[in-house]
């Protein structure tokens, strides 16, 4: 950030508003397995763990090793309700899992797969499958299809399309068989894939260690623009004019990464070269993480005494009644989901050493490093103070204004005065010390 009073205030306000380890007992068996097979099994186990963690965090879904009909039906209804923006009652009424008198009974694998196929909107594709095509697809899972056999043609078509589209893996189904009982592993895989097929699973550009991440990031920045939220934004801008809030940032929920909060840090900035260099720094330090680019617009008051503002596609102003301006600056958040909590904890020391300006002229820092960098976590981290996010959501738009905890009630009250339509939510989160110092009025 620049140190002059004028630009220091501008930048600060914009920021404000803005390894699977094989068990020892498996060693002998593993030694006889081809490397490719072991790698595939490790990837499958990792994916299952990711799905399981995601389902628990996002929907509160936790499944037993032996899944009952009622348990799977309820879990699927939760997922469908969330991905289709309907109530769980409406989702249950779709009857993906046919009702049975004993909800505590086990559910056959083919029944669970059939329900997932319908929930993932794959039915029409399934019913285009000929019997020969069905037989060829099922063979991958070691299942022989015979007309008039245990599986009806419709059920066999649904299982076949599930295999072909990756809704269920051949190895998982081969271990269970289509008429076997649904296991927790299978249920988690099916539920996770239904979420994924509806675009509500983890959302990210790529990972730190991928060679093409830099180009993807640069392209995402060039494709983003200042976000406008119509009537909602007009209401919040009234709050700026009345000094109810000092600023806010506006985001689009469509870019929410849905990451595991225990392993995630979100980092805000306005210079894309800084983001590219930050990822290069993490890569050089041997750190890997999923990376999501989240477009963000910061809005704040630009005082008339600062001089005539210079507008561009990325920086726009609107003059208000008292001669000041409301400025809208194109920015971004980078969300990083690290491989572990330990990797997450390595982030701050690197930022403080290489991305925090402590004097005007200095080398050895990333381009455009700020005096008060802004990054935060939804879960507790040592040496991170706690502040409050005051949030308004409307459709896909999210309005956020950060504040000290003790200031939050006043911020919420001020926002609620703007319109009786506004629903203001708050939550505590952990932020870096330099930004916390800024909220207390300190310049460094």
C-alpha positions in Angstrom: 0.0 0.0 0.0 1.1 3.6 -0.5 2.0 5.5 2.5 0.6 9.0 1.7 -2.4 9.9 3.8 -4.7 10.1 0.8 -3.8 6.8 -0.8 -3.3 5.0 2.5 -6.9 5.7 3.4 -8.1 4.6 0.0 -6.2 1.4 0.1 -7.1 0.6 3.7 -10.7 1.3 3.1 -10.8 -0.8 0.0 -9.2 -3.6 1.9 -11.6 -3.3 4.9 -14.6 -3.2 2.7 -13.9 -4.7 1.2 -0.7 -38.1 1.8 -2.4 -41.0 2.3 -0.3 -43.3 4.6 -0.9 -47.0 4.2 -1.4 -48.9 7.5 1.5 -51.0 8.6 -0.6 -54.1 8.4 -1.2 -53.5 4.7 2.5 -53.3 3.9 2.9 -56.9 2.7 -0.2 -56.8 0.5 0.7 -53.4 -0.9 4.2 -54.6 -1.8 2.6 -57.0 -4.4 0.4 -54.3 -5.9 1.4 -52.4 -9.1 2.2 -48.7 -8.4 -0.6 -47.5 -10.6 -3.2 -49.6 -8.7 -2.0 -48.3 -5.4 -2.1 -44.7 -6.7 -5.6 -45.2 -7.9 -6.7 -46.7 -4.6 -5.1 -43.9 -2.7 -6.8 -41.3 -4.9 -10.2 -43.1 -4.4 -9.7 -43.1 -0.6 -8.7 -39.5 -0.6 -11.8 -38.5 -2.7 -14.1 -40.4 -0.4 -12.6 -38.6 2.7 -13.1 -35.3 0.9 -16.7 -36.1 0.1 -17.4 -37.3 3.6 -15.9 -34.1 5.1 -17.8 -31.9 2.7 -21.1 -33.6 3.4 -20.7 -33.2 7.1 -19.6 -29.5 6.9 -22.1 -28.3 4.4 -25.2 -30.4 5.2 -24.5 -32.1 8.6 -24.7 -35.5 6.9 -22.9 -38.4 8.6 -23.5 -41.9 7.6 -23.0 -45.3 9.3 -20.9 -48.1 7.7 -24.1 -50.0 7.0 -26.6 -47.5 5.6 -30.3 -47.9 6.1 -33.0 -47.0 3.6 -34.3 -44.2 5.7 -30.8 -42.8 6.4 -29.9 -42.7 2.7 -33.3 -41.2 1.7 -33.0 -38.4 4.3 -29.4 -37.6 3.3 -30.3 -37.5 -0.4 -33.3 -35.2 0.3 -30.9 -32.8 2.1 -28.5 -32.8 -0.8 -31.3 -32.3 -3.4 -32.9 -29.6 -1.4 -29.6 -27.7 -1.1 -28.6 -28.1 -4.8 -32.1 -27.3 -6.2 -33.0 -24.5 -3.7 -36.1 -26.3 -2.4 -37.3 -27.5 0.9 -36.3 -31.0 2.2 -40.0 -31.8 2.2 -40.3 -31.0 -1.5 -37.1 -33.0 -2.1 -38.5 -36.0 -0.3 -41.7 -35.8 -2.3 -39.7 -36.6 -5.4 -39.4 -40.1 -4.0 -36.0 -40.9 -5.5 -35.9 -43.7 -2.9 -39.2 -45.7 -3.1 -41.0 -45.8 0.3 -40.8 -49.0 2.3 -42.5 -49.9 5.5 -39.2 -50.6 7.3 -37.1 -47.5 6.9 -34.5 -49.1 9.2 -33.9 -51.9 6.7 -30.9 -52.0 4.5 -31.0 -50.5 1.0 -29.6 -52.4 -2.0 -26.7 -50.8 -3.9 -28.7 -50.7 -7.1 -31.5 -48.9 -5.4 -29.2 -46.2 -4.0 -27.5 -45.9 -7.4 -30.9 -45.6 -9.1 -31.9 -42.8 -6.7 -28.7 -41.0 -7.2 -29.0 -41.2 -11.0 -32.4 -39.6 -10.8 -31.2 -36.9 -8.4 -28.2 -36.1 -10.7 -30.6 -35.7 -13.7 -29.1 -38.6 -15.6 -32.3 -40.7 -16.1 -33.0 -39.7 -19.7 -29.4 -40.6 -20.7 -29.7 -44.0 -18.9 -32.8 -44.9 -20.8 -31.1 -44.5 -24.1 -28.9 -47.5 -23.3 -29.6 -50.7 -25.3 -29.2 -54.1 -23.5 -25.9 -54.7 -25.3 -24.6 -51.3 -24.1 -25.8 -52.0 -20.6 -24.0 -55.4 -20.5 -20.8 -53.8 -21.8 -20.9 -51.0 -19.1 -21.7 -53.4 -16.2 -18.8 -55.7 -17.2 -16.4 -53.0 -16.0 -17.6 -53.7 -12.5 -17.6 -57.4 -12.9 -21.4 -57.6 -13.2 -23.0 -59.8 -15.8 -26.4 -58.5 -17.1 -29.0 -61.0 -18.3 -32.5 -60.2 -19.4 -34.9 -61.4 -16.8 -32.2 -61.5 -14.2 -32.0 -59.9 -10.7 -31.9 -56.4 -12.2 -34.7 -55.1 -14.3 -33.6 -53.4 -17.6 -34.4 -49.9 -16.1 -32.3 -50.6 -13.0 -29.5 -52.0 -15.1 -29.6 -48.9 -17.4 -29.3 -46.7 -14.3 -26.4 -48.6 -12.9 -24.7 -48.6 -16.3 -25.0 -44.9 -16.7 -23.7 -44.3 -13.2 -20.6 -46.3 -14.0 -20.0 -44.5 -17.3 -20.4 -41.0 -15.9 -18.4 -41.7 -12.8 -21.3 -41.3 -10.4 -20.1 -44.6 -8.9 -16.6 -46.1 -9.4 -16.3 -49.6 -10.9 -14.0 -50.7 -8.0 -16.6 -49.6 -5.3 -19.4 -51.4 -7.1 -17.3 -54.5 -7.8 -16.6 -54.9 -4.1 -20.3 -54.7 -3.2 -22.2 -56.0 -6.2 -25.3 -54.4 -7.5 -27.6 -56.5 -5.3 -25.4 -56.1 -2.2 -26.1 -53.7 0.7 -25.3 -50.1 0.3 -22.2 -49.2 2.4 -21.2 -45.9 3.9 -18.4 -45.7 1.2 -20.9 -46.1 -1.6 -23.5 -43.7 -0.1 -20.9 -41.0 0.4 -19.6 -41.4 -3.1 -23.1 -41.1 -4.6 -24.2 -38.1 -2.5 -20.9 -36.3 -3.2 -21.3 -36.9 -6.9 -24.9 -35.6 -6.9 -23.6 -32.4 -5.4 -20.8 -32.3 -7.9 -23.2 -32.9 -10.9 -25.3 -29.9 -9.8 -22.2 -27.6 -9.5 -22.3 -27.2 -5.7 -19.2 -29.1 -4.8 -15.8 -27.5 -4.3 -15.3 -24.7 -6.8 -11.7 -23.7 -7.7 -9.3 -22.7 -10.6 -6.7 -25.3 -9.8 -3.9 -25.9 -7.3 -0.7 -24.0 -6.4 1.6 -26.7 -7.8 -0.2 -26.9 -11.3 1.9 -25.3 -14.0 -1.1 -23.5 -15.6 -2.4 -21.9 -12.5 -0.9 -18.6 -13.3 -2.6 -18.3 -16.6 -5.9 -19.4 -15.2 -5.6 -16.7 -12.5 -4.7 -14.0 -14.9 -7.6 -14.9 -17.2 -10.1 -15.0 -14.3 -9.0 -11.5 -13.3 -9.3 -10.2 -16.9 -12.8 -11.7 -17.2 -14.0 -10.2 -13.9 -15.5 -6.7 -13.7 -17.0 -4.4 -11.1 -20.0 -6.1 -9.5 -23.3 -4.3 -9.5 -26.2 -5.4 -7.4 -29.0 -3.1 -8.4 -31.5 -2.1 -5.7 -29.6 -3.9 -2.9 -26.5 -1.8 -3.7 -28.5 1.4 -3.8 -29.8 0.7 -0.3 -26.3 0.0 1.0 -24.9 3.1 -0.7 -27.5 5.1 1.3 -25.8 3.8 4.4 -22.4 5.1 3.1 -23.9 8.5 2.5 -25.3 8.6 6.0 -22.0 7.4 7.5 -23.8 4.3 9.0 -20.9 2.3 7.6 -17.5 3.4 6.3 -17.5 0.9 3.4 -18.4 -2.6 2.2 -17.4 -5.2 -0.3 -19.7 -6.9 -2.7 -19.2 -10.6 -3.8 -21.0 -13.1 -6.0 -21.9 -16.3 -4.2 -21.5 -18.3 -7.5 -17.7 -18.1 -6.9 -17.9 -19.5 -3.3 -15.3 -22.3 -3.2 -17.1 -24.5 -0.6 -13.8 -25.3 0.9 -13.1 -27.0 4.3 -12.9 -24.0 6.7 -10.4 -25.9 8.9 -7.9 -25.8 6.1 -8.8 -22.6 4.4 -7.4 -19.0 4.4 -8.9 -16.2 2.3 -6.6 -13.4 1.1 -7.8 -10.1 -0.4 -6.0 -7.7 -2.7 -6.4 -5.6 -5.8 -3.3 -6.3 -7.9 -3.3 -9.5 -9.9 0.5 -9.6 -10.2 0.6 -9.8 -6.4 -1.6 -12.8 -6.5 0.5 -14.6 -9.1 3.7 -13.8 -7.1 2.0 -15.1 -3.9 1.2 -18.4 -5.5 4.7 -18.6 -6.9 6.0 -18.0 -3.4 3.9 -20.8 -1.9 5.0 -23.2 -4.7 8.6 -22.4 -4.1 8.1 -23.1 -0.4 6.7 -26.5 -1.2 3.2 -25.7 -0.2 0.2 -27.0 -2.2 -3.4 -25.8 -1.9 -6.5 -25.6 -4.0 -6.9 -22.0 -5.3 -10.2 -20.2 -6.0 -10.4 -16.7 -7.4 -13.4 -14.7 -6.1 -14.2 -11.4 -7.8 -14.9 -8.6 -5.3 -15.9 -5.0 -5.5 -15.0 -2.6 -2.7 -17.1 0.5 -2.1 -16.1 3.4 0.1 -16.3 7.2 0.4 -13.8 9.1 -1.7 -13.5 12.6 -0.1 -13.6 15.6 -2.5 -10.5 17.1 -0.8 -8.4 14.2 -2.2 -8.8 15.7 -5.7 -10.6 14.7 -8.8 -10.7 10.9 -9.0 -9.4 9.1 -12.1 -11.9 6.5 -13.4 -11.2 3.4 -15.4 -12.9 0.1 -16.1 -11.6 -1.2 -12.7 -12.2 2.0 -10.7 -15.5 4.0 -10.9 -17.0 6.8 -8.8 -20.4 8.4 -8.4 -20.6 11.9 -6.9 -23.1 12.3 -4.0 -25.0 15.3 -2.6 -22.2 16.6 -0.3 -19.6 16.7 -3.1 -17.8 13.5 -2.0 -17.9 10.4 -4.1 -18.7 6.7 -3.7 -15.8 4.8 -5.2 -16.1 1.3 -6.5 -12.9 -0.6 -6.9 -12.4 -4.0 -8.6 -10.6 -6.4 -6.3 -10.4 -10.1 -5.5 -10.2 -12.7 -2.8 -8.0 -15.7 -3.2 -9.2 -18.7 -1.1 -6.6 -21.4 -0.4 -7.6 -24.8 0.8 -4.4 -26.3 2.1 -3.6 -30.0 2.3 -3.5 -29.9 6.2 -4.0 -27.5 9.1 -0.2 -27.5 9.5 0.2 -26.2 5.9 -2.3 -23.6 6.7 -0.3 -22.4 9.7 2.7 -21.9 7.4 0.9 -19.2 5.4 1.2 -16.3 7.8 4.9 -16.3 8.4 5.5 -16.2 4.7 3.1 -13.2 4.2 4.6 -11.3 7.1 8.1 -11.8 5.7 7.4 -11.3 2.0 4.1 -9.6 1.5 3.9 -6.9 4.3 5.4 -3.5 3.8 7.1 -2.1 6.9 8.8 0.9 5.2 8.4 3.0 2.1 11.3 1.8 0.0 12.2 -1.8 0.4 13.2 -4.7 -1.8 12.6 -8.4 -1.2 8.7 -8.0 -1.1 6.1 -9.2 -3.5 4.8 -6.6 -5.9 2.3 -4.1 -4.4 2.6 -5.5 -0.9 0.3 -3.6 1.5 1.1 -2.1 4.9 -1.8 -4.0 6.3 -2.4 -7.2 4.3 -5.8 -8.7 4.7 -6.3 -12.4 5.1 -8.6 -14.4 7.4 -9.9 -17.8 8.5 -13.3 -19.0 9.6 -11.6 -21.2 12.2 -9.3 -20.4 15.1 -5.6 -19.8 14.4 -2.9 -18.9 17.0 -1.9 -15.2 16.8 -4.9 -14.2 14.8 -7.3 -11.7 16.6 -11.1 -12.1 16.2 -13.3 -9.6 14.4 -16.9 -9.7 13.0 -18.3 -9.9 9.5 -21.6 -8.2 9.1 -23.3 -9.8 6.1 -26.3 -9.3 3.9 -27.3 -11.9 1.3 -29.8 -11.4 -1.5 -29.9 -14.0 -4.3 -26.4 -14.5 -5.4 -25.1 -11.2 -4.0 -23.2 -10.9 -0.7 -22.6 -7.6 1.0 -19.9 -7.6 3.7 -18.6 -5.0 6.1 -15.9 -6.0 8.6 -15.8 -4.5 12.1 -14.4 -4.8 15.5 -16.6 -7.1 17.6 -17.7 -4.3 19.9 -18.7 -2.2 16.9 -20.8 -4.9 15.3 -24.1 -4.1 17.1 -23.9 -0.5 15.9 -23.1 -1.6 12.3 -26.0 -4.1 12.3 -28.4 -1.5 13.7 -27.3 1.0 11.1 -27.8 -1.5 8.2 -31.2 -2.5 9.4 -32.3 1.2 9.4 -31.8 1.3 5.7 -34.6 -1.1 4.8 -36.9 -3.5 6.6 -36.2 -6.0 3.8 -32.5 -6.4 4.9 -31.6 -9.5 6.8 -28.2 -8.9 8.5 -26.2 -11.9 9.7 -23.0 -11.8 11.7 -20.2 -14.2 12.4 -16.8 -14.1 14.1 -13.7 -14.9 12.2 -9.9 -14.7 12.6 -7.9 -12.0 10.9 -4.2 -11.1 10.6 -2.8 -8.8 13.3 -1.8 -5.9 10.9 -5.4 -5.6 9.6 -6.7 -5.8 13.2 -4.4 -3.0 14.1 -5.8 -0.9 11.2 -9.3 -1.4 12.5 -8.0 0.2 15.7 -6.8 3.2 13.7 -3.1 2.3 13.5 -1.4 3.1 10.2 1.1 0.1 10.2 
